[in-house]
């Protein structure tokens, strides 16, 4: 089984965390994809944290987990904190394939997204 | 003339600010759109700030400015801080049409962006 784990920074404002959870729900229920599991997790300030999110995917039967950093910029969280946490969970789960994709802000689709939003479509 | 002003939070890390400026440059040079001017500005911590960014667009001849909040969540920055600043610049420029689009994180295209990034395309 294959999982997609969307990881965001996490906020003290629960509504912001809920927006991330909603994106995971929308992808799970409506997205065109081959993920059996779609979950979200947070770097800090909110639950579940990344290791818990990975555990949840593993307990749900995931053998492969694609981690998608929901961050706009390639700051320290993306370049250092997330890779460090993922290295630890990989060591704890040597039998699971865990890969981290580029952060969403680096996608070339972002240009199109901005323009489509700007044109009201 | 019509301007697109992408506004991000702003970071003490210059590389993060440069990523936002790069997106504006890429849209300006390669995007399929009808904007005569494409610029970026920041809510705080980086230059130009939003009022300066608006001034720059006006001085470049913009009569209509579309402001695109480059934020993932609808926190206080998106719901209160940016609207307050825009209300002030609107009062200072009653002859310019200034509109704020939804923040990028609210776009339905984000789901597709995450999935395409996750599938390596």
gemmi code that builds the backbone of each chain (N, CA, C; Angstrom):
import gemmi

chains = {
    "A": [
        ("UNK", (0.841, -1.197, 0.000), (0.000, 0.000, 0.000), (0.877, 1.248, 0.000)),
        ("UNK", (0.347, 2.277, -0.619), (1.106, 3.505, -0.832), (0.389, 4.678, -0.142)),
        ("UNK", (1.180, 5.471, 0.600), (0.584, 6.591, 1.341), (1.167, 7.919, 0.881)),
        ("UNK", (0.347, 8.946, 0.955), (0.793, 10.322, 0.760), (0.630, 11.024, 2.108)),
        ("UNK", (1.729, 11.582, 2.612), (1.669, 12.305, 3.882), (2.049, 13.764, 3.628)),
        ("UNK", (1.045, 14.644, 3.758), (1.263, 16.076, 3.556), (1.721, 16.667, 4.885)),
        ("UNK", (2.904, 17.297, 4.884), (3.368, 17.863, 6.153), (3.469, 19.381, 6.072)),
        ("UNK", (2.811, 20.012, 7.035), (2.807, 21.477, 7.115), (3.533, 21.901, 8.383)),
        ("UNK", (3.752, 23.200, 8.514), (4.481, 23.680, 9.687), (3.728, 23.400, 10.972)),
        ("UNK", (2.420, 23.684, 10.962), (1.635, 23.599, 12.190), (1.495, 24.986, 12.785)),
        ("UNK", (0.320, 25.257, 13.344), (0.014, 26.592, 13.854), (-0.685, 26.489, 15.200)),
        ("UNK", (-0.547, 27.552, 16.015), (-1.320, 27.603, 17.270), (-2.795, 27.848, 16.954)),
        ("UNK", (-3.041, 28.312, 15.721), (-4.401, 28.590, 15.280), (-4.976, 27.306, 14.663)),
        ("UNK", (-5.924, 26.704, 15.365), (-6.429, 25.396, 14.922), (-7.029, 25.450, 13.523)),
        ("UNK", (-7.633, 26.586, 13.165), (-8.256, 26.695, 11.836), (-7.222, 26.503, 10.727)),
        ("UNK", (-5.982, 26.971, 10.952), (-4.936, 26.790, 9.936), (-4.570, 25.311, 9.804)),
        ("UNK", (-4.473, 24.618, 10.928), (-4.188, 23.181, 10.879), (-5.336, 22.438, 10.184)),
        ("UNK", (-6.552, 22.879, 10.462), (-7.714, 22.237, 9.847), (-7.713, 22.413, 8.322)),
        ("UNK", (-7.174, 23.547, 7.845), (-7.097, 23.757, 6.394), (-6.189, 22.711, 5.742)),
        ("UNK", (-5.105, 22.376, 6.443), (-4.188, 21.350, 5.919), (-4.877, 19.983, 5.926)),
        ("UNK", (-5.568, 19.693, 7.028), (-6.286, 18.413, 7.122), (-7.360, 18.308, 6.043)),
        ("UNK", (-7.975, 19.448, 5.750), (-9.025, 19.464, 4.723), (-8.431, 19.150, 3.346)),
        ("UNK", (-7.231, 19.677, 3.081), (-6.583, 19.386, 1.792), (-6.322, 17.880, 1.677)),
        ("UNK", (-5.848, 17.282, 2.776), (-5.608, 15.830, 2.755), (-6.918, 15.085, 2.502)),
        ("UNK", (-7.982, 15.520, 3.163), (-9.295, 14.884, 2.983), (-9.771, 15.015, 1.533)),
        ("UNK", (-9.618, 16.235, 0.988), (-10.069, 16.454, -0.393), (-9.296, 15.581, -1.376)),
        ("UNK", (-7.977, 15.468, -1.165), (-7.184, 14.623, -2.061), (-7.603, 13.161, -1.892)),
        ("UNK", (-7.822, 12.757, -0.635), (-8.212, 11.360, -0.357), (-9.520, 11.016, -1.059)),
        ("UNK", (-10.468, 11.939, -0.985), (-11.820, 11.626, -1.454), (-12.074, 11.941, -2.920)),
        ("UNK", (-11.340, 12.953, -3.430), (-11.686, 13.405, -4.783), (-10.526, 13.393, -5.770)),
        ("UNK", (-9.307, 13.235, -5.268), (-8.147, 13.354, -6.148), (-7.999, 12.172, -7.096)),
        ("UNK", (-7.384, 12.444, -8.247), (-7.071, 11.376, -9.208), (-5.654, 10.906, -8.875)),
        ("UNK", (-5.539, 9.783, -8.209), (-4.212, 9.318, -7.766), (-4.250, 7.844, -7.407)),
        ("UNK", (-3.075, 7.300, -7.119), (-3.017, 5.884, -6.762), (-2.577, 5.680, -5.303)),
        ("UNK", (-2.825, 6.689, -4.462), (-2.493, 6.538, -3.037), (-3.648, 5.840, -2.311)),
        ("UNK", (-3.297, 4.825, -1.531), (-4.321, 4.114, -0.755), (-4.638, 4.871, 0.528)),
        ("UNK", (-3.650, 5.645, 0.975), (-3.778, 6.389, 2.238), (-3.333, 7.828, 1.972)),
        ("UNK", (-4.101, 8.807, 2.440), (-3.687, 10.218, 2.345), (-3.885, 10.847, 3.717)),
        ("UNK", (-2.779, 11.296, 4.319), (-2.854, 11.857, 5.664), (-2.073, 13.166, 5.732)),
        ("UNK", (-2.241, 13.882, 6.829), (-1.456, 15.083, 7.067), (-0.780, 14.998, 8.433)),
        ("UNK", (0.326, 15.740, 8.559), (1.047, 15.785, 9.835), (1.762, 17.131, 9.910)),
        ("UNK", (2.298, 17.437, 11.098), (2.856, 18.763, 11.319), (4.274, 18.710, 11.884)),
        ("UNK", (5.062, 19.709, 11.485), (6.436, 19.807, 11.981), (6.446, 20.142, 13.459)),
        ("UNK", (5.572, 21.051, 13.864), (5.495, 21.435, 15.269), (4.156, 22.118, 15.555)),
        ("UNK", (3.854, 22.317, 16.803), (2.696, 23.087, 17.280), (1.338, 22.425, 17.082)),
        ("UNK", (1.284, 21.333, 16.327), (-0.018, 20.709, 16.071), (0.145, 19.195, 15.993)),
        ("UNK", (-0.962, 18.520, 16.106), (-0.960, 17.060, 16.125), (-1.692, 16.514, 14.906)),
        ("UNK", (-1.232, 15.408, 14.300), (-0.081, 14.615, 14.703), (1.237, 15.220, 14.206)),
        ("UNK", (2.302, 14.990, 14.962), (3.635, 15.371, 14.488), (4.063, 14.386, 13.395)),
        ("UNK", (5.136, 14.716, 12.705), (5.553, 13.896, 11.550), (5.770, 12.416, 11.918)),
        ("UNK", (6.512, 12.107, 13.007), (6.699, 10.671, 13.323), (5.384, 9.949, 13.573)),
        ("UNK", (4.438, 10.633, 14.230), (3.113, 10.027, 14.467), (2.371, 9.808, 13.155)),
        ("UNK", (2.512, 10.789, 12.248), (1.860, 10.670, 10.946), (2.401, 9.477, 10.172)),
        ("UNK", (3.725, 9.297, 10.242), (4.353, 8.142, 9.571), (3.850, 6.843, 10.215)),
        ("UNK", (3.830, 6.821, 11.569), (3.353, 5.628, 12.291), (1.935, 5.261, 11.854)),
        ("UNK", (1.114, 6.289, 11.740), (-0.291, 6.057, 11.364), (-0.359, 5.408, 9.977)),
        ("UNK", (0.462, 5.927, 9.037), (0.479, 5.355, 7.683), (0.944, 3.894, 7.725)),
        ("UNK", (1.996, 3.633, 8.533), (2.542, 2.262, 8.627), (1.493, 1.321, 9.226)),
        ("UNK", (0.837, 1.778, 10.287), (-0.198, 0.943, 10.936), (-1.378, 0.687, 10.013)),
        ("UNK", (-1.598, 1.626, 9.070), (-2.683, 1.442, 8.095), (-2.260, 0.530, 6.951)),
        ("UNK", (-0.983, 0.096, 6.977), (-0.528, -0.882, 5.983), (0.399, -0.330, 4.911)),
        ("UNK", (0.808, 0.944, 5.030), (1.669, 1.526, 3.996), (3.039, 0.853, 3.957)),
        ("UNK", (3.464, 0.527, 2.731), (4.820, -0.001, 2.535), (5.688, 1.052, 1.867)),
        ("UNK", (5.022, 2.045, 1.282), (5.704, 3.153, 0.629), (4.999, 4.452, 1.056)),
        ("UNK", (5.776, 5.430, 1.501), (5.189, 6.701, 1.954), (5.856, 7.852, 1.212)),
        ("UNK", (5.045, 8.649, 0.527), (5.533, 9.841, -0.162), (5.192, 11.037, 0.726)),
        ("UNK", (6.235, 11.738, 1.159), (6.057, 12.874, 2.068), (6.111, 14.173, 1.262)),
        ("UNK", (5.043, 14.966, 1.341), (4.946, 16.209, 0.577), (5.008, 17.418, 1.514)),
        ("UNK", (6.128, 18.169, 1.495), (6.222, 19.344, 2.383), (5.351, 20.496, 1.867)),
        ("UNK", (4.341, 20.847, 2.672), (3.416, 21.928, 2.319), (4.005, 23.244, 2.836)),
        ("UNK", (5.065, 23.675, 2.161), (5.794, 24.891, 2.522), (6.030, 25.687, 1.251)),
        ("UNK", (6.032, 27.022, 1.378), (6.254, 27.862, 0.198), (7.739, 28.101, -0.075)),
        ("UNK", (8.543, 28.195, 0.982), (9.952, 28.540, 0.778), (10.886, 27.439, 1.252)),
        ("UNK", (12.056, 27.413, 0.657), (13.037, 26.379, 1.019), (13.886, 26.837, 2.202)),
        ("UNK", (13.227, 27.224, 3.284), (13.955, 27.641, 4.480), (14.470, 26.431, 5.255)),
        ("UNK", (14.926, 26.709, 6.473), (15.549, 25.677, 7.325), (14.589, 24.505, 7.580)),
        ("UNK", (13.313, 24.784, 7.702), (12.360, 23.694, 7.954), (12.413, 22.670, 6.821)),
        ("UNK", (12.463, 23.175, 5.590), (12.461, 22.277, 4.427), (13.838, 21.639, 4.203)),
        ("UNK", (14.897, 22.421, 4.378), (16.243, 21.921, 4.026), (16.898, 21.125, 5.143)),
        ("UNK", (16.491, 21.383, 6.410), (17.176, 20.702, 7.521), (16.229, 19.927, 8.436)),
        ("UNK", (15.202, 20.634, 8.961), (14.367, 20.013, 10.001), (13.629, 18.775, 9.494)),
        ("UNK", (12.948, 18.930, 8.349), (12.175, 17.797, 7.829), (13.095, 16.633, 7.434)),
        ("UNK", (14.187, 16.884, 6.674), (15.090, 15.762, 6.355), (15.631, 15.041, 7.596)),
        ("UNK", (15.918, 15.802, 8.667), (16.428, 15.169, 9.897), (15.383, 14.244, 10.509)),
        ("UNK", (14.143, 14.733, 10.580), (13.066, 13.924, 11.168), (12.811, 12.684, 10.301)),
        ("UNK", (12.825, 12.885, 8.986), (12.572, 11.751, 8.084), (13.702, 10.717, 8.178)),
        ("UNK", (14.932, 11.197, 8.340), (16.064, 10.255, 8.491), (15.857, 9.385, 9.727)),
        ("UNK", (15.343, 9.988, 10.811), (15.087, 9.219, 12.043), (13.970, 8.201, 11.855)),
        ("UNK", (12.882, 8.615, 11.195), (11.777, 7.657, 11.030), (12.160, 6.559, 10.033)),
        ("UNK", (13.020, 6.896, 9.081), (13.502, 5.865, 8.147), (14.313, 4.805, 8.896)),
        ("UNK", (15.143, 5.287, 9.830), (15.975, 4.346, 10.614), (15.085, 3.433, 11.448)),
        ("UNK", (13.944, 3.969, 11.911), (13.020, 3.178, 12.727), (12.175, 2.231, 11.877)),
        ("UNK", (12.092, 2.515, 10.569), (11.266, 1.695, 9.666), (12.062, 1.328, 8.411)),
        ("UNK", (13.116, 0.509, 8.576), (13.974, 0.207, 7.415), (13.249, -0.565, 6.314)),
        ("UNK", (12.102, -1.157, 6.646), (11.348, -1.953, 5.675), (10.365, -1.115, 4.864)),
        ("UNK", (10.216, 0.161, 5.208), (9.254, 1.032, 4.511), (10.030, 1.998, 3.593)),
        ("UNK", (9.545, 2.171, 2.372), (10.153, 3.135, 1.462), (9.551, 4.509, 1.773)),
        ("UNK", (10.403, 5.445, 2.207), (9.918, 6.797, 2.520), (10.690, 7.791, 1.664)),
        ("UNK", (9.967, 8.550, 0.872), (10.641, 9.564, 0.053), (9.995, 10.924, 0.283)),
        ("UNK", (10.821, 11.969, 0.212), (10.326, 13.333, 0.410), (10.355, 14.044, -0.939)),
        ("UNK", (9.228, 14.619, -1.328), (9.157, 15.345, -2.604), (9.649, 16.784, -2.394)),
        ("UNK", (9.900, 17.530, -3.474), (10.170, 18.961, -3.301), (8.980, 19.649, -2.621)),
        ("UNK", (9.231, 20.759, -1.943), (8.143, 21.507, -1.286), (7.239, 22.152, -2.338)),
        ("UNK", (5.997, 22.400, -1.954), (5.010, 22.856, -2.946), (5.408, 24.179, -3.622)),
        ("UNK", (6.086, 25.069, -2.867), (6.469, 26.369, -3.438), (7.451, 26.264, -4.590)),
        ("UNK", (8.098, 25.120, -4.726), (9.079, 24.952, -5.808), (8.443, 24.414, -7.091)),
        ("UNK", (7.146, 24.140, -7.041), (6.490, 23.563, -8.223), (6.289, 24.605, -9.325)),
        ("UNK", (6.586, 24.247, -10.569), (6.315, 25.173, -11.667), (4.821, 25.453, -11.834)),
        ("UNK", (3.977, 24.568, -11.269), (2.525, 24.767, -11.339), (2.106, 25.995, -10.513)),
        ("UNK", (2.966, 26.396, -9.548), (2.638, 27.548, -8.700), (2.409, 28.810, -9.537)),
        ("UNK", (3.171, 28.978, -10.605), (3.010, 30.169, -11.454), (1.604, 30.188, -12.057)),
        ("UNK", (1.187, 29.039, -12.535), (-0.141, 28.904, -13.134), (-1.231, 29.125, -12.076)),
        ("UNK", (-0.985, 28.569, -10.886), (-1.951, 28.718, -9.790), (-2.134, 30.205, -9.451)),
        ("UNK", (-1.041, 30.939, -9.349), (-1.121, 32.379, -9.025), (-1.886, 33.110, -10.129)),
        ("UNK", (-1.536, 32.819, -11.370), (-2.187, 33.519, -12.488), (-3.670, 33.184, -12.580)),
        ("UNK", (-4.019, 31.924, -12.386), (-5.435, 31.533, -12.450), (-6.212, 32.179, -11.312)),
        ("UNK", (-5.612, 32.232, -10.105), (-6.271, 32.887, -8.969), (-6.421, 34.374, -9.254)),
        ("UNK", (-5.381, 34.972, -9.847), (-5.396, 36.417, -10.145), (-6.438, 36.771, -11.199)),
        ("UNK", (-6.721, 35.816, -12.086), (-7.701, 36.099, -13.141), (-9.101, 35.645, -12.725)),
        ("UNK", (-9.218, 35.196, -11.482), (-10.523, 34.839, -10.942), (-11.051, 33.497, -11.418)),
        ("UNK", (-10.194, 32.694, -12.023), (-10.649, 31.375, -12.498), (-10.118, 30.276, -11.591)),
    ],
    "B": [
        ("UNK", (-2.928, 50.548, -17.655), (-2.009, 49.415, -17.442), (-2.426, 48.601, -16.212)),
        ("UNK", (-2.144, 47.315, -16.272), (-2.615, 46.392, -15.240), (-1.413, 45.714, -14.567)),
        ("UNK", (-1.424, 45.696, -13.243), (-0.290, 45.109, -12.517), (-0.726, 43.929, -11.658)),
        ("UNK", (0.179, 42.975, -11.523), (0.012, 41.880, -10.567), (1.067, 42.073, -9.486)),
        ("UNK", (0.628, 42.152, -8.241), (1.563, 42.313, -7.128), (1.439, 41.088, -6.219)),
        ("UNK", (2.480, 40.273, -6.211), (2.493, 39.068, -5.364), (3.034, 39.475, -4.000)),
        ("UNK", (2.262, 39.231, -2.943), (2.756, 39.620, -1.629), (2.942, 38.406, -0.731)),
        ("UNK", (4.165, 38.309, -0.204), (4.533, 37.206, 0.680), (4.779, 37.758, 2.074)),
        ("UNK", (4.960, 36.856, 3.029), (5.171, 37.314, 4.397), (6.452, 38.127, 4.530)),
        ("UNK", (7.530, 37.640, 3.930), (8.837, 38.258, 4.149), (9.589, 37.466, 5.195)),
        ("UNK", (10.902, 37.318, 4.985), (11.724, 36.495, 5.866), (13.036, 37.199, 6.176)),
        ("UNK", (13.605, 36.882, 7.339), (14.954, 37.388, 7.629), (15.976, 36.699, 6.722)),
        ("UNK", (15.568, 35.576, 6.152), (16.452, 34.809, 5.267), (16.270, 35.347, 3.842)),
        ("UNK", (17.271, 36.016, 3.322), (17.137, 36.675, 2.032), (16.804, 35.689, 0.912)),
        ("UNK", (17.317, 34.479, 1.018), (17.064, 33.483, -0.034), (15.569, 33.205, -0.188)),
        ("UNK", (14.832, 33.228, 0.937), (13.382, 33.006, 0.865), (12.697, 34.160, 0.144)),
        ("UNK", (13.126, 35.389, 0.442), (12.559, 36.555, -0.252), (12.891, 36.492, -1.745)),
        ("UNK", (14.111, 36.045, -2.037), (14.524, 35.944, -3.443), (13.681, 34.922, -4.204)),
        ("UNK", (13.222, 33.875, -3.509), (12.364, 32.884, -4.169), (11.052, 33.520, -4.624)),
        ("UNK", (10.528, 34.426, -3.785), (9.288, 35.121, -4.144), (9.544, 36.054, -5.335)),
        ("UNK", (10.660, 36.774, -5.265), (11.001, 37.688, -6.373), (11.192, 36.903, -7.676)),
        ("UNK", (11.758, 35.706, -7.535), (11.979, 34.869, -8.725), (10.652, 34.450, -9.353)),
        ("UNK", (9.663, 34.134, -8.514), (8.339, 33.761, -9.036), (7.749, 34.928, -9.826)),
        ("UNK", (7.886, 36.151, -9.267), (7.382, 37.336, -9.982), (8.103, 37.486, -11.323)),
        ("UNK", (9.409, 37.297, -11.311), (10.192, 37.413, -12.548), (9.769, 36.361, -13.569)),
        ("UNK", (9.566, 35.140, -13.087), (9.169, 34.066, -14.005), (7.807, 34.338, -14.629)),
        ("UNK", (6.876, 34.834, -13.803), (5.550, 35.158, -14.346), (5.671, 36.311, -15.337)),
        ("UNK", (6.471, 37.324, -14.964), (6.642, 38.490, -15.834), (7.189, 38.083, -17.198)),
        ("UNK", (8.172, 37.198, -17.182), (8.890, 36.885, -18.421), (8.300, 35.731, -19.225)),
        ("UNK", (7.649, 34.796, -18.514), (7.231, 33.590, -19.223), (5.749, 33.267, -19.126)),
        ("UNK", (5.061, 33.943, -18.199), (3.659, 33.582, -17.978), (2.746, 34.013, -19.112)),
        ("UNK", (1.657, 33.269, -19.255), (0.620, 33.611, -20.235), (-0.401, 34.472, -19.508)),
        ("UNK", (-0.351, 35.783, -19.690), (-1.229, 36.669, -18.943), (-1.296, 38.028, -19.614)),
        ("UNK", (-2.190, 38.871, -19.079), (-2.333, 40.217, -19.647), (-1.860, 41.308, -18.689)),
        ("UNK", (-0.976, 40.963, -17.769), (-0.443, 41.969, -16.842), (0.738, 42.683, -17.493)),
        ("UNK", (0.703, 44.016, -17.446), (1.808, 44.796, -17.992), (2.970, 44.867, -17.007)),
        ("UNK", (2.624, 44.725, -15.739), (3.616, 44.851, -14.662), (3.419, 43.657, -13.735)),
        ("UNK", (4.498, 42.999, -13.340), (4.414, 41.927, -12.341), (5.505, 42.182, -11.304)),
        ("UNK", (5.097, 42.418, -10.058), (6.054, 42.735, -9.008), (5.770, 41.908, -7.760)),
        ("UNK", (6.688, 41.951, -6.798), (6.468, 41.302, -5.505), (6.704, 42.308, -4.389)),
        ("UNK", (6.090, 42.054, -3.258), (6.271, 42.899, -2.073), (6.038, 42.018, -0.842)),
        ("UNK", (6.367, 42.583, 0.323), (6.342, 41.774, 1.541), (5.548, 42.452, 2.669)),
        ("UNK", (4.910, 41.604, 3.472), (4.132, 42.111, 4.611), (5.060, 42.708, 5.657)),
        ("UNK", (6.182, 42.038, 5.899), (7.143, 42.533, 6.881), (8.502, 41.867, 6.660)),
        ("UNK", (9.504, 42.385, 7.318), (10.863, 41.816, 7.355), (11.666, 41.931, 6.063)),
        ("UNK", (11.039, 42.345, 4.973), (11.777, 42.409, 3.704), (11.281, 43.589, 2.877)),
        ("UNK", (12.071, 43.962, 1.938), (11.766, 45.118, 1.097), (11.498, 44.673, -0.346)),
        ("UNK", (10.574, 45.316, -1.078), (9.716, 46.397, -0.636), (8.534, 45.907, 0.188)),
        ("UNK", (8.076, 46.767, 1.112), (6.847, 46.463, 1.842), (5.664, 46.693, 0.893)),
        ("UNK", (4.484, 46.268, 1.312), (3.312, 46.331, 0.425), (3.041, 47.753, -0.095)),
        ("UNK", (3.032, 48.791, 0.785), (2.760, 50.137, 0.245), (3.792, 50.574, -0.799)),
        ("UNK", (5.064, 50.208, -0.583), (6.104, 50.537, -1.569), (5.872, 49.788, -2.877)),
        ("UNK", (5.458, 48.538, -2.741), (5.188, 47.735, -3.944), (4.055, 48.337, -4.765)),
        ("UNK", (3.007, 48.807, -4.059), (1.874, 49.467, -4.729), (2.363, 50.753, -5.404)),
        ("UNK", (3.154, 51.554, -4.675), (3.701, 52.806, -5.227), (4.473, 52.534, -6.511)),
        ("UNK", (5.270, 51.491, -6.462), (6.096, 51.138, -7.620), (5.213, 50.823, -8.835)),
        ("UNK", (4.147, 50.072, -8.582), (3.218, 49.738, -9.684), (2.564, 51.009, -10.227)),
        ("UNK", (2.141, 51.895, -9.319), (1.471, 53.140, -9.731), (2.436, 54.000, -10.546)),
        ("UNK", (3.670, 54.132, -10.052), (4.682, 54.934, -10.769), (5.016, 54.345, -12.131)),
        ("UNK", (4.847, 53.019, -12.239), (5.092, 52.364, -13.535), (3.896, 52.522, -14.477)),
        ("UNK", (2.821, 53.137, -13.955), (1.682, 53.425, -14.824), (0.453, 52.576, -14.591)),
        ("UNK", (0.471, 51.742, -13.557), (-0.677, 50.859, -13.305), (-1.921, 51.654, -12.926)),
        ("UNK", (-3.032, 51.309, -13.548), (-4.330, 51.897, -13.189), (-5.178, 50.855, -12.455)),
        ("UNK", (-4.768, 49.605, -12.602), (-5.462, 48.494, -11.934), (-4.386, 47.572, -11.345)),
        ("UNK", (-4.519, 47.215, -10.080), (-3.523, 46.357, -9.426), (-4.228, 45.155, -8.796)),
        ("UNK", (-3.823, 43.969, -9.210), (-4.347, 42.736, -8.620), (-3.305, 42.236, -7.612)),
        ("UNK", (-3.715, 42.147, -6.349), (-2.805, 41.749, -5.272), (-3.034, 40.270, -4.956)),
        ("UNK", (-1.975, 39.475, -5.061), (-2.089, 38.030, -4.844), (-1.332, 37.635, -3.579)),
        ("UNK", (-2.047, 37.279, -2.506), (-1.368, 36.885, -1.266), (-0.737, 35.487, -1.392)),
        ("UNK", (0.594, 35.478, -1.314), (1.348, 34.216, -1.437), (1.478, 33.609, -0.032)),
        ("UNK", (0.340, 33.104, 0.445), (0.239, 32.517, 1.783), (-0.519, 31.198, 1.662)),
        ("UNK", (-0.154, 30.223, 2.499), (-0.836, 28.930, 2.440), (-2.108, 28.900, 3.285)),
        ("UNK", (-2.105, 29.607, 4.398), (-3.252, 29.519, 5.306), (-3.942, 30.871, 5.482)),
        ("UNK", (-5.205, 30.802, 5.817), (-5.989, 32.026, 6.003), (-5.871, 32.529, 7.437)),
        ("UNK", (-4.651, 32.718, 7.900), (-4.426, 33.235, 9.248), (-4.642, 34.745, 9.287)),
        ("UNK", (-4.227, 35.338, 10.407), (-4.437, 36.767, 10.658), (-3.798, 37.631, 9.566)),
        ("UNK", (-2.654, 37.200, 9.054), (-2.000, 37.993, 8.003), (-2.922, 38.165, 6.798)),
        ("UNK", (-3.569, 37.066, 6.415), (-4.436, 37.093, 5.235), (-5.779, 37.761, 5.538)),
        ("UNK", (-6.334, 37.465, 6.703), (-7.693, 37.949, 6.993), (-7.732, 39.370, 7.558)),
        ("UNK", (-6.648, 39.805, 8.209), (-6.681, 41.129, 8.845), (-5.566, 42.066, 8.366)),
        ("UNK", (-4.314, 41.616, 8.475), (-3.178, 42.525, 8.215), (-3.160, 43.030, 6.772)),
        ("UNK", (-3.255, 42.124, 5.813), (-3.200, 42.534, 4.404), (-4.405, 43.408, 4.038)),
        ("UNK", (-5.641, 43.016, 4.397), (-6.770, 43.900, 4.084), (-6.615, 45.297, 4.685)),
        ("UNK", (-6.082, 45.389, 5.909), (-5.896, 46.707, 6.544), (-4.917, 47.568, 5.743)),
        ("UNK", (-3.804, 46.962, 5.350), (-2.793, 47.705, 4.581), (-3.366, 48.121, 3.228)),
        ("UNK", (-4.094, 47.226, 2.606), (-4.671, 47.532, 1.286), (-5.726, 48.635, 1.405)),
        ("UNK", (-6.495, 48.619, 2.489), (-7.495, 49.682, 2.693), (-6.800, 51.038, 2.776)),
        ("UNK", (-5.636, 51.065, 3.431), (-4.887, 52.331, 3.547), (-4.346, 52.794, 2.195)),
        ("UNK", (-3.771, 51.852, 1.421), (-3.210, 52.270, 0.123), (-4.330, 52.637, -0.857)),
        ("UNK", (-5.479, 52.003, -0.687), (-6.632, 52.375, -1.540), (-7.049, 53.814, -1.245)),
        ("UNK", (-7.071, 54.177, 0.032), (-7.452, 55.532, 0.428), (-6.463, 56.548, -0.141)),
        ("UNK", (-5.204, 56.150, -0.228), (-4.168, 57.047, -0.758), (-4.201, 57.125, -2.284)),
        ("UNK", (-4.820, 56.135, -2.914), (-4.883, 56.071, -4.387), (-6.317, 55.800, -4.849)),
        ("UNK", (-7.230, 56.761, -4.618), (-8.641, 56.512, -4.958), (-8.879, 56.327, -6.455)),
        ("UNK", (-7.911, 56.730, -7.271), (-8.062, 56.632, -8.724), (-7.578, 55.286, -9.278)),
        ("UNK", (-6.968, 54.464, -8.410), (-6.443, 53.171, -8.867), (-7.365, 52.055, -8.387)),
        ("UNK", (-7.661, 51.110, -9.274), (-8.473, 49.945, -8.877), (-7.528, 48.910, -8.259)),
        ("UNK", (-7.733, 48.620, -6.990), (-6.880, 47.639, -6.309), (-7.771, 46.522, -5.781)),
        ("UNK", (-7.500, 45.295, -6.179), (-8.295, 44.165, -5.680), (-7.364, 43.080, -5.140)),
        ("UNK", (-7.823, 42.413, -4.095), (-7.032, 41.343, -3.480), (-7.667, 40.010, -3.820)),
        ("UNK", (-6.898, 39.090, -4.376), (-7.427, 37.760, -4.722), (-7.378, 36.859, -3.485)),
        ("UNK", (-8.047, 35.713, -3.518), (-7.862, 34.737, -2.430), (-6.378, 34.322, -2.331)),
        ("UNK", (-5.947, 33.907, -1.157), (-4.550, 33.467, -0.977), (-4.311, 32.151, -1.735)),
        ("UNK", (-3.062, 31.914, -2.100), (-2.768, 30.761, -2.980), (-3.181, 29.416, -2.370)),
        ("UNK", (-3.088, 29.315, -1.020), (-3.437, 28.047, -0.376), (-4.905, 27.673, -0.519)),
        ("UNK", (-5.734, 28.629, -0.885), (-7.170, 28.334, -1.027), (-7.540, 27.882, -2.434)),
        ("UNK", (-6.545, 27.860, -3.340), (-6.839, 27.486, -4.721), (-7.100, 25.988, -4.874)),
        ("UNK", (-8.143, 25.619, -5.617), (-8.368, 24.182, -5.863), (-7.232, 23.545, -6.656)),
        ("UNK", (-6.434, 24.391, -7.345), (-5.283, 23.873, -8.114), (-4.213, 23.308, -7.173)),
        ("UNK", (-4.252, 23.725, -5.884), (-3.239, 23.237, -4.937), (-3.265, 21.712, -4.815)),
        ("UNK", (-4.463, 21.133, -4.894), (-4.576, 19.672, -4.779), (-3.817, 19.003, -5.923)),
        ("UNK", (-4.010, 19.539, -7.120), (-3.345, 19.005, -8.305), (-1.835, 19.226, -8.207)),
        ("UNK", (-1.454, 20.402, -7.707), (-0.026, 20.713, -7.543), (0.637, 19.694, -6.603)),
        ("UNK", (-0.014, 19.419, -5.474), (0.546, 18.449, -4.515), (0.658, 17.074, -5.165)),
        ("UNK", (-0.399, 16.653, -5.848), (-0.390, 15.318, -6.460), (0.654, 15.210, -7.569)),
        ("UNK", (0.780, 16.245, -8.391), (1.766, 16.200, -9.475), (3.188, 16.190, -8.901)),
        ("UNK", (3.403, 16.987, -7.839), (4.724, 16.986, -7.202), (4.998, 15.611, -6.591)),
        ("UNK", (3.969, 15.029, -5.975), (4.126, 13.723, -5.331), (4.388, 12.602, -6.331)),
        ("UNK", (3.899, 12.784, -7.555), (4.113, 11.735, -8.559), (5.357, 12.036, -9.404)),
        ("UNK", (6.067, 13.086, -9.030), (7.340, 13.381, -9.698), (7.186, 14.058, -11.044)),
        ("UNK", (5.960, 14.556, -11.325), (5.775, 15.219, -12.622), (5.674, 16.718, -12.444)),
    ],
}
model = gemmi.Model(1)
for chain_id, residues in chains.items():
    chain = gemmi.Chain(chain_id)
    for i, (resn, *xyz) in enumerate(residues, 1):
        res = gemmi.Residue()
        res.name, res.seqid = resn, gemmi.SeqId(i, " ")
        for name, pos in zip(("N", "CA", "C"), xyz):
            atom = gemmi.Atom()
            atom.name, atom.element = name, gemmi.Element(name[0])
            atom.pos, atom.b_iso = gemmi.Position(*pos), 0.0
            res.add_atom(atom)
        chain.add_residue(res)
    model.add_chain(chain)
structure = gemmi.Structure()
structure.add_model(model)
structure.setup_entities()
